[in-house]
Amino acid sequence: MHSRIDVTVAAVIEEMERFLLVEEEVGGRRVLNQPAGHLEPGESLIEAVIREVGEETGYLFRPDRVVGIYLWPCDSAERSYLRVCFVGSATPPAEIPILDTGIIATHWLTRAQLRNPQHALRSPLVLRCIDDYCRGVRYPLDCLQHVAPEPLENVRLA
């Protein structure tokens, strides 16, 4: 396990057996990923996934379930990623969106298309999340709790 752990969120958005993915440039390579990104300070996990989907695709995302929580130690990045993956519905943008820096395009691809060697995936989490979704893995959103910070003088240490 690496000493640094980054918390990320991702969204599985499926329509007619096709999944919404983003093509992005990472480390000089073009890769595919779910709409995903890092949790920002003060954000809940649900707020983060709604924001990330909007920034990367222009879609308005409404999460309704958690597909899974994944811990992936990435040796090449010398860190581990804790990904919370959501599933829900998404409304397409009314206008052509301005996509987040690094996002090249969005694509609707089938699971079979993602297995094609021509498609480089950002991480093994991309297919793992889709496979868990396809297997029907779902957890209620209330399995995640956002606990608001409180002043240190109010915290009881054991």
C-alpha positions in Angstrom: 0.0 0.0 0.0 1.3 3.5 -0.8 1.4 6.2 1.7 -0.7 8.5 -0.4 -4.4 7.7 -1.0 -6.4 9.8 -3.4 -10.2 9.7 -3.1 -12.0 9.7 -6.5 -15.6 9.4 -7.7 -16.9 7.9 -11.0 -20.2 7.4 -12.7 -21.5 4.5 -14.7 -24.1 5.9 -17.1 -25.7 3.4 -19.4 -28.2 3.8 -22.1 -29.3 1.0 -24.4 -26.3 -1.2 -23.4 -23.8 1.6 -24.2 -21.8 3.4 -21.5 -20.9 7.0 -21.4 -17.1 7.4 -21.4 -14.7 10.2 -21.7 -11.6 10.1 -23.8 -8.8 12.0 -22.1 -5.1 12.6 -22.4 -3.1 11.3 -19.4 0.7 11.1 -19.4 0.8 11.7 -23.2 -1.6 8.8 -24.0 -5.2 8.8 -25.0 -7.3 6.7 -22.6 -11.0 6.0 -21.8 -12.5 6.4 -18.4 -15.9 6.8 -16.8 -16.6 10.5 -16.0 -14.5 10.6 -12.9 -12.3 12.8 -10.8 -11.0 13.8 -7.4 -13.0 14.8 -4.3 -12.4 18.4 -3.5 -12.1 19.9 0.0 -15.5 20.4 1.6 -17.4 18.3 -1.0 -19.5 15.3 -0.3 -19.0 12.2 -2.5 -22.3 12.8 -4.2 -21.6 16.5 -4.8 -18.2 15.5 -6.3 -19.7 12.9 -8.8 -22.4 15.3 -9.9 -19.7 18.0 -10.5 -17.3 15.7 -12.2 -19.9 14.3 -14.7 -21.0 17.9 -15.5 -17.4 19.1 -16.0 -16.3 16.2 -18.1 -19.4 15.6 -20.2 -21.9 18.4 -19.8 -24.5 15.9 -18.6 -26.6 16.6 -15.4 -26.1 13.4 -13.4 -28.5 12.2 -10.7 -26.9 9.4 -8.7 -29.3 6.8 -7.3 -27.1 4.0 -6.2 -23.4 3.1 -5.4 -21.9 0.4 -7.6 -18.9 -0.1 -5.4 -16.0 1.2 -3.4 -12.6 0.2 -4.9 -9.1 0.5 -3.5 -6.5 0.3 -6.3 -2.7 0.6 -5.5 -1.1 2.1 -8.6 2.6 1.5 -8.5 3.4 3.7 -11.5 1.8 6.7 -9.7 3.2 5.7 -6.3 -0.2 6.2 -4.8 -3.4 4.3 -4.2 -6.8 5.4 -5.4 -10.0 4.9 -3.4 -12.8 5.1 -6.0 -16.5 5.4 -5.1 -18.5 4.5 -8.2 -22.1 5.6 -8.7 -24.9 4.7 -11.1 -27.8 7.0 -12.0 -29.6 8.8 -14.7 -28.2 11.6 -16.8 -29.7 14.4 -18.8 -27.8 15.5 -21.9 -26.6 19.0 -22.2 -28.9 21.5 -24.0 -25.9 23.0 -25.8 -22.5 21.8 -26.9 -20.6 21.8 -23.6 -17.1 23.1 -22.9 -15.4 20.1 -21.5 -12.9 20.0 -18.6 -9.2 20.4 -19.4 -7.7 17.2 -20.7 -11.0 15.8 -21.9 -10.9 15.2 -25.7 -14.3 13.8 -26.3 -17.2 11.7 -25.0 -18.2 8.3 -26.4 -21.0 5.9 -26.0 -19.5 2.4 -26.2 -20.7 -1.1 -25.5 -18.9 -3.4 -23.0 -17.6 -5.5 -26.0 -16.1 -2.3 -27.7 -14.2 -1.6 -24.5 -12.5 -5.0 -24.6 -11.1 -4.0 -28.1 -7.3 -3.6 -27.7 -7.5 -0.3 -29.7 -9.1 1.2 -26.6 -6.6 2.0 -23.8 -8.4 2.2 -20.5 -7.2 4.7 -17.8 -7.1 2.0 -15.2 -8.5 -1.5 -14.5 -11.2 0.2 -12.5 -13.0 1.2 -15.7 -14.0 -2.4 -16.7 -14.4 -3.5 -13.1 -17.0 -0.8 -12.4 -18.9 -1.7 -15.6 -18.7 -5.4 -14.9 -20.1 -4.9 -11.3 -22.9 -2.7 -12.8 -23.7 -5.4 -15.4 -23.8 -8.1 -12.6 -26.4 -5.9 -10.8 -24.2 -4.8 -7.9 -25.9 -1.9 -6.2 -25.8 -0.3 -2.7 -28.1 2.4 -1.4 -26.7 6.0 -1.4 -27.2 6.1 2.4 -24.4 3.6 2.8 -22.2 6.7 2.4 -22.3 9.2 5.2 -20.9 12.8 4.9 -20.0 13.9 8.4 -19.7 17.6 8.8 -16.5 18.8 10.5 -16.8 20.1 14.1 -14.5 22.1 16.2 -11.7 20.1 17.7 -12.7 21.1 21.2 -16.0 19.2 20.7 -14.3 16.0 19.6 -13.8 13.3 22.2 -10.6 11.3 21.8 -10.6 7.7 23.1 
